[in-house]
Structure formats: structure tokens, C-alpha cells
Amino acid sequence: MTVIHALPVAGGILAIAPLPGSDGDYAGDLEHIHGWAPALVISLTTDVEMLAGGAQNLGAQLQDQGTRWAHLPIADFGAPDAGFADKWTGISGQALQALAGRGRVLVHCRGGCGRSGMVALRLMIEAGEAADEALERLRTVRPCAIETDAQMEWALAAPRGAALFLRHPQ
């Protein structure tokens, strides 16, 4: 069964995990995720990775269960490109709203380390956490979080407290 590595962020729960089915039990992993009840799942795997893992229908199946789903593919060991950046603001806003409302957000990549750790750290910083403290907390639950310098650079480029408007509307 896929292990969900979770920690409290901005009043909710943020988690990272491997691609459902990567352990050979896609149906069991999907049921486990459904039971965990995320408000939003962010998939960072490519279409090829999802197909190879038997998870090509993940988005539709999550949405059928009432979970919002965002697919922002990044190549393994990669960092976001311009296309990702264009979509990030909206997805980040959804994730931060869910967390601020005491919801759960699950981010996954193939192994549940590099790409998912990068996005989790970015969300933690955008939620107002200091980068060094956020990284330490994240690596306490998932030591392999963030695998490349480019991933770390993208995560650390987050505007700290970008989500403050969610808690203090003007």
C-alpha cells in the first residue's frame, strides 16, 4: 500500500506519496487515498509514467470520488518549465485554500521524493513558513524530499506568505 507522508501545514494536512500502483496494487492504493480524503491531489508524473504504472485513469477516478485533481507533469528528476509556471498560480491557490480550510492536499510523483517534495516545500513557503524550517519539517517525514539543485531552486523561489490573502482578505 502506498505510504502517505503527511505533515500539518497552514491549518490543514499536506502530504507527499509515490504514484498509486507503484507497489503493484493500484486499486488498493486508490482506496487508501480515497479513505485519506484529500480535497486536492496534484499529480506531477508524466503521461508515460502514469501509463506504465497503470494509473492512466487516476484523474477521472479521483474526480468520480469527489476529489479535485490537477495534473502538472514534470519529467523525472526535473523542475518546472514555463508551461508549469503558467498553471501553478491557480493550482497553488486551490491547494492553499484547501489547507487554510483544514483540508488535505496530496502531491505525488513516481517515487514520492523529488518532484513531490519540491512542490510540497513550495506550498509550505507560500503558506508562510520559513524555508529552512519547512525543509527540515518536510525531510523529517520524507528524507528524500527534493533530489536536485533545480528542484530546490524552484521551491525556494516561492514568495513567502503568498497565501496571507486567504486568511486576511482586503
FITOR-61727 format. One record per atom (N, C-alpha, C): y, z, x; residue number from 1. Coordinates in Angstrom, 1 decimal, always signed. Layout:
<recs>
Y,Z,X,NUM
...
</recs>
This chain:
<recs>
-1.2,+0.0,+0.8,1
+0.0,+0.0,+0.0,1
+1.2,+0.0,+0.9,1
+2.2,-0.8,+0.5,2
+3.5,-0.9,+1.2,2
+4.1,+0.5,+1.3,2
+4.5,+0.9,+2.4,3
+5.3,+2.2,+2.6,3
+6.8,+1.9,+2.4,3
+7.4,+2.7,+1.6,4
+8.8,+2.6,+1.3,4
+9.5,+3.7,+2.1,4
+10.4,+3.3,+3.0,5
+11.1,+4.2,+3.9,5
+12.4,+4.5,+3.3,5
+12.6,+5.6,+2.7,6
+13.8,+5.9,+1.9,6
+14.7,+7.0,+2.5,6
+16.0,+6.9,+2.2,7
+16.9,+8.0,+2.5,7
+18.1,+8.0,+1.5,7
+18.7,+9.1,+1.3,8
+19.8,+9.2,+0.4,8
+21.1,+8.5,+1.0,8
+21.8,+7.7,+0.2,9
+23.0,+7.1,+0.6,9
+23.9,+7.0,-0.6,9
+25.1,+7.5,-0.5,10
+26.2,+7.3,-1.5,10
+25.8,+7.8,-2.9,10
+24.9,+8.8,-3.0,11
+24.5,+9.4,-4.2,11
+23.2,+8.8,-4.8,11
+22.8,+7.7,-4.2,12
+21.5,+7.1,-4.6,12
+20.5,+7.1,-3.5,12
+19.5,+6.2,-3.6,13
+18.4,+6.1,-2.6,13
+18.4,+4.7,-2.1,13
+18.5,+4.5,-0.8,14
+18.4,+3.3,-0.1,14
+17.1,+3.3,+0.7,14
+16.3,+2.2,+0.6,15
+15.0,+2.1,+1.3,15
+14.8,+0.7,+1.9,15
+14.0,+0.8,+3.0,16
+13.5,-0.5,+3.6,16
+12.0,-0.5,+3.5,16
+11.4,-1.7,+3.5,17
+10.0,-1.8,+3.4,17
+9.5,-3.2,+3.9,17
+8.3,-3.4,+4.2,18
+7.7,-4.7,+4.5,18
+7.6,-5.6,+3.3,18
+7.4,-6.8,+3.5,19
+7.1,-7.8,+2.4,19
+6.0,-7.3,+1.6,19
+6.1,-7.2,+0.2,20
+5.0,-6.9,-0.6,20
+3.8,-7.9,-0.4,20
+2.6,-7.3,-0.2,21
+1.5,-8.2,+0.0,21
+1.1,-8.3,+1.5,21
+2.0,-7.8,+2.4,22
+1.8,-8.0,+3.8,22
+0.5,-7.2,+4.3,22
+0.1,-6.2,+3.5,23
-1.1,-5.4,+3.8,23
-2.3,-6.0,+3.1,23
-2.1,-7.1,+2.3,24
-3.3,-7.7,+1.6,24
-3.4,-7.3,+0.2,24
-2.5,-6.5,-0.3,25
-2.6,-6.0,-1.7,25
-1.3,-6.3,-2.5,25
-1.0,-7.5,-2.7,26
+0.3,-7.9,-3.3,26
+0.4,-7.2,-4.7,26
-0.6,-7.3,-5.5,27
-0.5,-6.7,-6.9,27
-0.2,-5.2,-6.8,27
-0.9,-4.5,-5.9,28
-0.7,-3.0,-5.7,28
+0.7,-2.7,-5.2,28
+1.1,-3.5,-4.3,29
+2.5,-3.3,-3.7,29
+3.5,-3.5,-4.8,29
+3.4,-4.6,-5.6,30
+4.3,-4.8,-6.7,30
+4.3,-3.7,-7.7,30
+3.2,-3.1,-8.0,31
+3.1,-2.0,-8.9,31
+3.8,-0.8,-8.3,31
+3.5,-0.6,-7.0,32
+4.2,+0.5,-6.3,32
+5.7,+0.4,-6.3,32
+6.2,-0.8,-6.1,33
+7.7,-1.0,-6.1,33
+8.2,-0.7,-7.6,33
+7.4,-1.3,-8.5,34
+7.8,-1.0,-9.9,34
+7.9,+0.4,-10.3,34
+6.9,+1.2,-9.8,35
+6.9,+2.7,-10.0,35
+8.0,+3.4,-9.3,35
+8.5,+2.8,-8.2,36
+9.6,+3.4,-7.4,36
+10.9,+3.2,-8.2,36
+10.9,+2.2,-9.0,37
+12.1,+1.9,-10.0,37
+13.4,+1.6,-9.3,37
+13.4,+0.5,-8.4,38
+14.7,+0.2,-7.8,38
+15.6,-0.6,-8.8,38
+16.9,-0.3,-8.7,39
+17.8,-1.1,-9.5,39
+18.0,-2.5,-9.0,39
+17.8,-2.6,-7.7,40
+18.0,-3.9,-7.0,40
+17.0,-4.0,-5.8,40
+16.4,-5.2,-5.7,41
+15.6,-5.5,-4.5,41
+16.3,-6.6,-3.8,41
+16.5,-6.5,-2.5,42
+17.1,-7.5,-1.7,42
+16.0,-8.1,-0.7,42
+15.6,-9.3,-0.9,43
+14.6,-10.0,-0.1,43
+15.3,-10.8,+1.0,43
+14.9,-10.5,+2.3,44
+15.5,-11.1,+3.4,44
+14.5,-12.1,+4.1,44
+13.3,-12.2,+3.5,45
+12.3,-13.1,+4.0,45
+12.6,-14.6,+3.6,45
+12.2,-15.5,+4.5,46
+12.3,-16.9,+4.2,46
+11.3,-17.3,+3.1,46
+11.5,-18.5,+2.5,47
+10.5,-19.0,+1.5,47
+9.2,-19.2,+2.2,47
+9.1,-19.6,+3.4,48
+7.8,-19.8,+4.1,48
+7.1,-18.5,+4.3,48
+7.9,-17.4,+4.7,49
+7.3,-16.1,+4.8,49
+6.7,-15.6,+3.5,49
+7.5,-15.8,+2.4,50
+7.1,-15.3,+1.1,50
+5.8,-16.1,+0.7,50
+5.8,-17.4,+0.9,51
+4.6,-18.1,+0.5,51
+3.4,-17.7,+1.3,51
+3.6,-17.5,+2.6,52
+2.4,-17.1,+3.5,52
+1.9,-15.7,+3.1,52
+2.8,-14.9,+2.6,53
+2.4,-13.5,+2.2,53
+2.0,-13.4,+0.8,53
+1.9,-14.5,+0.1,54
+1.5,-14.5,-1.3,54
+2.6,-13.9,-2.3,54
+3.8,-13.9,-1.8,55
+4.9,-13.3,-2.6,55
+5.9,-14.3,-3.1,55
+5.5,-15.5,-3.3,56
+6.4,-16.6,-3.7,56
+7.0,-16.3,-5.1,56
+6.3,-15.5,-5.9,57
+6.8,-15.2,-7.3,57
+7.5,-13.9,-7.4,57
+7.7,-13.2,-6.2,58
+8.2,-11.9,-6.2,58
+9.5,-11.7,-7.1,58
+10.5,-12.6,-6.9,59
+11.7,-12.5,-7.6,59
+11.6,-12.5,-9.1,59
+10.8,-13.5,-9.6,60
+10.6,-13.6,-11.0,60
+9.8,-12.4,-11.6,60
+8.8,-11.9,-10.8,61
+8.1,-10.8,-11.2,61
+8.9,-9.5,-11.3,61
+9.8,-9.3,-10.3,62
+10.7,-8.1,-10.3,62
+11.6,-8.2,-11.5,62
+12.2,-9.4,-11.7,63
+13.1,-9.6,-12.8,63
+12.4,-9.4,-14.2,63
+11.2,-9.8,-14.3,64
+10.4,-9.6,-15.5,64
+10.2,-8.1,-15.8,64
+10.2,-7.3,-14.7,65
+10.1,-5.8,-14.9,65
+11.4,-5.1,-15.0,65
+12.5,-5.9,-15.1,66
+13.8,-5.3,-15.3,66
+14.6,-4.9,-14.0,66
+14.1,-5.4,-12.9,67
+14.8,-5.1,-11.6,67
+15.6,-6.3,-11.2,67
+16.9,-6.1,-10.8,68
+17.7,-7.2,-10.2,68
+17.1,-7.5,-8.9,68
+17.2,-8.8,-8.6,69
+16.7,-9.4,-7.3,69
+17.7,-10.3,-6.7,69
+17.8,-10.1,-5.4,70
+18.7,-11.0,-4.6,70
+17.9,-11.6,-3.4,70
+17.9,-12.9,-3.2,71
+17.2,-13.5,-2.1,71
+18.2,-14.0,-1.1,71
+18.3,-13.4,+0.1,72
+19.2,-13.7,+1.1,72
+18.4,-14.0,+2.4,72
+17.7,-15.2,+2.5,73
+16.8,-15.4,+3.6,73
+17.5,-15.5,+5.0,73
+16.8,-14.8,+5.9,74
+17.2,-14.8,+7.3,74
+16.0,-15.1,+8.1,74
+16.0,-15.9,+9.1,75
+14.9,-16.2,+10.0,75
+14.4,-14.9,+10.7,75
+13.1,-14.7,+10.9,76
+12.6,-13.5,+11.6,76
+13.3,-13.3,+12.9,76
+13.7,-12.1,+13.2,77
+14.5,-11.7,+14.4,77
+15.9,-12.3,+14.4,77
+16.3,-12.9,+13.2,78
+17.6,-13.5,+13.2,78
+18.7,-12.6,+12.6,78
+19.9,-13.1,+12.6,79
+21.1,-12.4,+12.0,79
+21.7,-13.4,+10.9,79
+22.5,-12.9,+10.1,80
+23.1,-13.7,+9.0,80
+23.9,-14.9,+9.5,80
+23.8,-16.0,+8.8,81
+24.6,-17.2,+9.1,81
+25.7,-17.2,+8.1,81
+26.5,-18.3,+8.1,82
+27.7,-18.4,+7.2,82
+27.3,-18.4,+5.7,82
+26.1,-19.1,+5.4,83
+25.7,-19.1,+4.0,83
+25.4,-17.7,+3.5,83
+24.8,-16.9,+4.4,84
+24.5,-15.5,+4.0,84
+25.8,-14.7,+3.8,84
+26.7,-14.9,+4.7,85
+28.0,-14.2,+4.6,85
+28.7,-14.5,+3.3,85
+28.6,-15.8,+2.8,86
+29.3,-16.2,+1.6,86
+28.7,-15.4,+0.4,86
+27.5,-15.1,+0.4,87
+26.8,-14.3,-0.7,87
+26.8,-12.8,-0.5,87
+27.0,-12.4,+0.7,88
+26.9,-10.9,+1.0,88
+27.8,-10.1,+0.2,88
+29.1,-10.4,+0.0,89
+30.1,-9.6,-0.6,89
+29.6,-9.2,-2.0,89
+29.1,-10.2,-2.8,90
+28.7,-9.9,-4.1,90
+27.4,-9.0,-4.2,90
+26.5,-9.3,-3.3,91
+25.2,-8.6,-3.3,91
+25.5,-7.2,-2.8,91
+26.3,-7.0,-1.8,92
+26.7,-5.7,-1.3,92
+27.4,-4.9,-2.4,92
+28.2,-5.5,-3.1,93
+28.9,-4.8,-4.2,93
+27.9,-4.3,-5.2,93
+26.9,-5.1,-5.6,94
+25.9,-4.7,-6.5,94
+25.1,-3.5,-6.0,94
+24.7,-3.6,-4.7,95
+23.9,-2.6,-4.1,95
+24.7,-1.2,-4.0,95
+26.0,-1.3,-3.6,96
+26.8,-0.1,-3.5,96
+27.1,+0.5,-4.9,96
+27.2,-0.4,-5.9,97
+27.4,+0.2,-7.3,97
+26.2,+0.9,-7.7,97
+25.0,+0.3,-7.5,98
+23.7,+0.9,-7.8,98
+23.6,+2.3,-7.1,98
+23.9,+2.3,-5.9,99
+23.8,+3.6,-5.1,99
+24.8,+4.6,-5.6,99
+26.0,+4.2,-5.9,100
+27.0,+5.1,-6.4,100
+26.7,+5.7,-7.8,100
+25.9,+4.9,-8.5,101
+25.4,+5.3,-9.8,101
+24.1,+6.1,-9.8,101
+23.7,+6.6,-8.6,102
+22.5,+7.3,-8.4,102
+21.2,+6.5,-8.5,102
+21.4,+5.2,-8.3,103
+20.3,+4.2,-8.4,103
+19.6,+4.1,-7.1,103
+18.6,+3.2,-7.1,104
+17.8,+2.9,-5.9,104
+17.9,+1.5,-5.5,104
+18.0,+1.2,-4.2,105
+18.1,-0.1,-3.7,105
+17.0,-0.3,-2.6,105
+16.2,-1.3,-2.7,106
+15.1,-1.6,-1.8,106
+15.4,-2.9,-1.0,106
+15.4,-2.8,+0.3,107
+15.7,-4.0,+1.1,107
+14.4,-4.3,+1.9,107
+13.9,-5.5,+1.9,108
+12.7,-5.8,+2.6,108
+12.8,-7.1,+3.4,108
+12.1,-7.1,+4.5,109
+11.9,-8.3,+5.3,109
+10.4,-8.4,+5.5,109
+9.9,-9.2,+6.5,110
+8.5,-9.3,+6.6,110
+7.8,-8.0,+7.1,110
+8.4,-7.4,+8.1,111
+7.8,-6.2,+8.7,111
+8.5,-4.9,+8.3,111
+9.7,-5.0,+7.6,112
+10.4,-3.8,+7.2,112
+11.1,-3.1,+8.4,112
+11.5,-3.9,+9.4,113
+12.2,-3.3,+10.5,113
+13.5,-3.9,+10.8,113
+13.5,-5.1,+11.5,114
+14.8,-5.7,+12.0,114
+15.8,-6.1,+10.9,114
+15.4,-7.1,+10.2,115
+16.4,-7.6,+9.2,115
+16.7,-6.6,+8.1,115
+15.7,-5.9,+7.6,116
+15.9,-4.9,+6.6,116
+16.7,-3.7,+7.1,116
+16.4,-3.3,+8.3,117
+17.2,-2.2,+9.0,117
+18.7,-2.6,+9.2,117
+18.9,-3.9,+9.6,118
+20.2,-4.4,+9.7,118
+21.0,-4.3,+8.4,118
+20.5,-4.7,+7.3,119
+21.2,-4.7,+6.1,119
+21.3,-3.3,+5.6,119
+20.3,-2.4,+5.8,120
+20.5,-1.0,+5.3,120
+21.6,-0.3,+6.1,120
+21.7,-0.6,+7.4,121
+22.7,+0.1,+8.2,121
+24.1,-0.4,+7.7,121
+24.2,-1.7,+7.5,122
+25.5,-2.3,+7.0,122
+25.9,-1.6,+5.7,122
+24.9,-1.5,+4.8,123
+25.2,-0.8,+3.5,123
+25.7,+0.6,+3.7,123
+25.0,+1.3,+4.6,124
+25.4,+2.7,+4.9,124
+26.8,+2.8,+5.4,124
+27.2,+1.9,+6.3,125
+28.5,+1.9,+6.8,125
+29.5,+1.6,+5.7,125
+29.2,+0.5,+4.9,126
+30.1,+0.2,+3.8,126
+30.2,+1.3,+2.8,126
+29.2,+2.1,+2.7,127
+29.3,+3.2,+1.8,127
+30.1,+4.4,+2.3,127
+30.6,+4.3,+3.6,128
+31.5,+5.3,+4.2,128
+30.9,+6.1,+5.3,128
+29.7,+5.9,+5.7,129
+29.1,+6.7,+6.8,129
+29.5,+6.2,+8.1,129
+29.6,+7.1,+9.1,130
+29.9,+6.7,+10.5,130
+28.7,+6.0,+11.0,130
+29.0,+4.9,+11.8,131
+27.9,+4.0,+12.2,131
+26.9,+4.8,+13.1,131
+27.3,+5.6,+14.0,132
+26.3,+6.3,+14.9,132
+25.4,+7.2,+14.1,132
+26.0,+8.0,+13.1,133
+25.3,+8.9,+12.3,133
+24.3,+8.1,+11.3,133
+24.8,+7.0,+10.8,134
+24.0,+6.2,+9.9,134
+22.8,+5.7,+10.6,134
+23.0,+5.2,+11.8,135
+21.9,+4.6,+12.6,135
+20.9,+5.7,+12.9,135
+21.3,+6.9,+13.3,136
+20.4,+7.9,+13.6,136
+19.6,+8.3,+12.4,136
+20.2,+8.4,+11.2,137
+19.5,+8.8,+10.0,137
+18.5,+7.7,+9.6,137
+18.9,+6.4,+9.8,138
+18.0,+5.3,+9.4,138
+16.8,+5.3,+10.4,138
+17.1,+5.5,+11.7,139
+15.9,+5.4,+12.6,139
+15.1,+6.7,+12.6,139
+15.5,+7.7,+11.9,140
+14.7,+8.9,+11.7,140
+13.6,+8.5,+10.7,140
+13.9,+7.7,+9.7,141
+12.9,+7.3,+8.7,141
+12.1,+6.0,+9.1,141
+12.8,+5.2,+9.9,142
+12.2,+3.9,+10.3,142
+12.6,+3.6,+11.8,142
+11.9,+4.1,+12.8,143
+12.3,+4.0,+14.2,143
+12.6,+2.5,+14.6,143
+11.9,+1.6,+14.0,144
+12.0,+0.2,+14.4,144
+13.2,-0.5,+13.8,144
+14.0,+0.2,+13.0,145
+15.1,-0.5,+12.2,145
+16.1,-1.1,+13.2,145
+16.3,-2.4,+13.0,146
+17.2,-3.2,+13.8,146
+16.5,-3.6,+15.1,146
+16.3,-4.8,+15.3,147
+15.5,-5.2,+16.5,147
+16.2,-6.1,+17.5,147
+17.4,-6.6,+17.2,148
+18.1,-7.5,+18.1,148
+19.6,-7.1,+18.2,148
+20.2,-7.5,+19.3,149
+21.6,-7.3,+19.5,149
+22.4,-7.9,+18.4,149
+22.0,-9.1,+18.0,150
+22.8,-9.9,+17.0,150
+22.7,-9.1,+15.7,150
+21.5,-8.6,+15.4,151
+21.4,-7.8,+14.1,151
+22.3,-6.5,+14.2,151
+22.3,-5.9,+15.3,152
+23.1,-4.7,+15.5,152
+24.6,-5.0,+15.3,152
+25.0,-6.1,+16.0,153
+26.4,-6.5,+15.9,153
+26.9,-6.8,+14.5,153
+26.0,-7.5,+13.7,154
+26.4,-7.8,+12.3,154
+26.5,-6.5,+11.5,154
+25.5,-5.6,+11.7,155
+25.6,-4.4,+10.9,155
+26.8,-3.6,+11.3,155
+27.1,-3.5,+12.5,156
+28.3,-2.7,+13.0,156
+29.6,-3.3,+12.6,156
+29.6,-4.6,+12.3,157
+30.9,-5.2,+11.9,157
+31.3,-4.9,+10.5,157
+30.5,-4.0,+9.8,158
+30.8,-3.6,+8.4,158
+32.1,-2.9,+8.4,158
+33.0,-3.1,+7.4,159
+34.1,-2.3,+7.2,159
+33.7,-0.9,+6.6,159
+34.0,+0.1,+7.3,160
+33.5,+1.5,+6.9,160
+34.3,+1.9,+5.6,160
+33.5,+2.3,+4.7,161
+34.1,+2.8,+3.4,161
+34.5,+1.7,+2.5,161
+34.0,+0.5,+2.7,162
+34.4,-0.7,+1.8,162
+34.1,-0.4,+0.4,162
+33.2,+0.6,+0.1,163
+32.8,+0.9,-1.3,163
+33.7,+2.0,-1.9,163
+34.7,+2.4,-1.2,164
+35.5,+3.5,-1.7,164
+36.1,+3.2,-3.1,164
+36.4,+1.9,-3.3,165
+37.0,+1.4,-4.6,165
+36.0,+1.7,-5.7,165
+34.7,+1.8,-5.4,166
+33.8,+2.1,-6.5,166
+33.9,+3.5,-7.0,166
+34.3,+4.4,-6.1,167
+34.5,+5.8,-6.5,167
+35.9,+6.2,-7.0,167
+36.9,+5.4,-6.5,168
+38.3,+5.7,-6.8,168
+39.0,+4.4,-7.2,168
+38.7,+4.0,-8.5,169
+39.4,+2.7,-8.9,169
+40.9,+2.9,-9.0,169
+41.6,+1.8,-8.7,170
+43.0,+1.9,-8.6,170
+43.6,+1.6,-10.0,170
</recs>
